[in-house]
Amino acid sequence: YINKSFITTEGKYISVQVNGEEIKQITFGKEKKVYPIRTSFGLNILEVDNDGVRVIEASCPDKLDVKFGKINKVGQAIICMPNRLVIQIKSRQNNDLDVVN
């Protein structure tokens, strides 16, 4: 028996934040999709499918976000400092995950 809650993308979404502000929410899908995120800080191109999200191209000099690879678990993030971009996997059922005491 495999607990699918760890591998399913149901109830998860991708939060795209620039300069600390969420600018886009992307849902996972069976088809591979490409999302260009163009801001005044630079360009990052995201590739999203059922297996996760990754940056496939970026205008930053070090390309650390591209080298980071794919993420797909809640709480994981890809960060591009030069472009002030954070790509984070979030849960739609985060009632007790994000509690701040």
N, C-alpha and C positions, 0 to 999 in steps of 0.2 A: 504494500500500500504506500503510495507516494502522496505526501501532503502538497497539494497543488497551490496552496495559498502563497508559497514562496516563489513559484515560477510563473504564475499567471500575471497578466498585466491588467486584469479586471480591477476596477476601483483605484487604479493608479493613473496619474497624469504627469506631464512634464511641465514644470513651471520655468518660464524663461524670464530672467530678471536682468535689467540693465540699470546700473547705478543704484541698486537697492530697491528698484520698483518693478513689480511684475508687469511685463508688457504683453505676455502671451501665455496661453495654456494650450498644450498640445496633448491629444489623446493618442494612445498606441493603436496601431491598426495592422491588419494582415499584410496590406500592400506597403512596400517601401515608399516613403515620401521624403522629399527634400524641402527644407524650410530655410530660405535665406533670412538671416537676422541682420539687417543693415541699420546702424545707428550712427550718430555723429562721432562715436568712438572707434568705429570700424565695422568690418563684415565678418560674420561667422556663418557657415552653412551647416545646418544640422541634418542628419539622416535619421529617420525614425521608422522602425518597424515593430513587429510583435516582440522581438528579442531585446529591444532597448533603444537608446538614443546615443549618437556619437557626433562629434564635430568632424566633418570631412574636409573642410577648408576654412582657413581663417587669415585675416589680414595682419595678425599680430606677428612680431618678429621671431619669437621663440617657438611658436606652434606647439606649446605644451598641451593645449586643449585638444589638438588633433592627435598627438601621441598618446593621450590618456586612454583612448579606446572607448568601448561601449559601457554604459551604465544601465541598470534595469531594476535596482532594488530601492525601496523607499528610504530616503535619507541620503542616498548617494548624490554627488554633485560633480559637475565639471565646471571649472572656474577659469576664465580668461581675464587676467588682471588688466592687461593693456586696453582691452575693449570693455572693461567693467561689466562683464557678462557672467552670470551664474545660471547654469542649467541644472535643475534639481528635480529629482523624482519625489513626488508627494503622494499622499494617500487621501482619497475622498472620505475615508472613515477615520479621520485623525482626531476623534473626540478626546481620547485620553493620551494621544501621543505628543501633542504639542502643549501640554499643560505647563504653565510657568508658575512656580510657587513664589 
